[in-house]
Each structure stands twice: as C-alpha cells, then as structure tokens.
Amino acid sequence: MRLDKFLKVSRLIKRRTVANEACDAGRVLVNGKSAKASLNVKEGDVIEIEFGTRTVKVEVLDVQETVRKDEAKELYKYL
C-alpha cells in the first residue's frame, strides 16, 4: 500500500492530500530514510512523522485497504 494512503487509512494524518504534502516536504521518514508518498509500506516498517515541534514514531503492524475508525489504531503501535 502507498505511504500516503496508509497514513490516511490509519488516521495518523486526516487527509491523503495532507499526507502527500508532508511526504513531499520531507517530514515523513520510513526506516530512517526520507520517503516519497508512493513508497510501498509493509508490516514491520517504522514511520516517523514530524508535526511542527512534535515527532510521532510508529511501527506498522498491519496493512489493510479499509478499516473502521475504532479499528484504525490496530494498524500501528507507538514507539
């Protein structure tokens, strides 16, 4: 699954266009490397997102095309 779509489906970022812009600006790292929005995300990847002064670091546990809002938290775990 594309990185921008995973960020939207997991609800780490609310909209796919915002996720796309964050990737283009270099604020999203996957496994320690700057990532493009088209990068393929798989289980076990570590994603770091910079929100201004705050950094969120998560590990991908599962990749699904669609999930309900209350189940979205099961796609990742905070590190």
N, C-alpha and C positions, 0 to 999 in steps of 0.2 A: 504494500500500500504506500502511496506517496506520503511524504512527510507532512505536507500542508493538510492533507485530508485526515491523517491520523490525529494531528493537533486539534482539528475541528471535532472529529468523532469522539475523541476522549475528553473534549471540553476543557482542555488546557488553554486553548485560545478560542474565543467565541465564534469568529467567522473565518472562513477559509481565505478570504482576501487579506485579512489582517495577518494570518499565519504566513501567507505568501510574502507580504511586505516585510515581516520580521526576518524571514529567511534571506531575502534579498539584501537587507541591511546588515546581515552578518551577526544577528543577535541570537541565532539558534545553532547550537553545536550538537553533533551526534558523534559519540565515542571520541570526544575531544577535538573534533575537526569541524570547521565551519561547513554548513550543509546547505545545499540548494533545496528548493521546495519539491523538486522532482525526485529526490533521493528515496530509495526504497527502504522502508522501515521494517524490521523483523524483530521477533522476540529476542530479548537479551540486550538490545541496544540501549545505551544511556543517552538521554536527551537533556541538554541544558538550555534553558530559555532565560534571557535577560529582560526583565521588566523594569526599566529605569535603573534604580539602585539595587533592586532585589533580583536574585538569581534562583530559579527553580530547577532542581535536578531530579529527574525521574528515570526509572528503568521500565522498559516496555515488557509487560507480562503476556499480553495477548493482542492480536491484531484482528479486528472484525470490521466489516463494511458498515454496519449499522448497529447501534445499541440504544437502549432506553436511557434516559437521563440518570436514573438511580443506579444503573449498572455500569456507567462510564468510568467510575472510579476503580473498577476491577481490571481495567486495561493497563494500568501502570501502578507503580509504588514509588513513593517519595524516598529519596536517599539523603 
